[in-house]
Amino acid sequence: MARVCELTGKRVMTGNNVSHAHNKTRRRFLPNLTKATLISDTLGRSVSLRISTQALRSVEHNDGLDNFLLKARDANLSAAALKLKKEIKKKKEAAA
């Protein structure tokens, strides 16, 4: 299972540990991923995604999962999130 946020595409970054003697050794910066269950108002069901805590805050800031997905770029979303976005778009167009 890759360490990638399904909504924002945030990935593992690499850098250096730098000691007091200025020795450099490689290290990894891991994203803070959590398994979250979010509710889609349009679809009327809950969805379980592996997202970063920053993405969770962004979803809340955008008034829910549906608004966040509709505003998000397709390049950042995972396959499951893209499928969900298409379902939401289809349901909104049918309701309008």
Secondary structure, DSSP 8 states (H G I E B T S, - for coil): -----TTT----EEEEEE-TT--EEEEEE---EEEEEEEETTTTEEEEEEEEHHHHHHHHHTTSHHHHHHHS-TTTS-HHHHHHHHHHHHHHHHH-
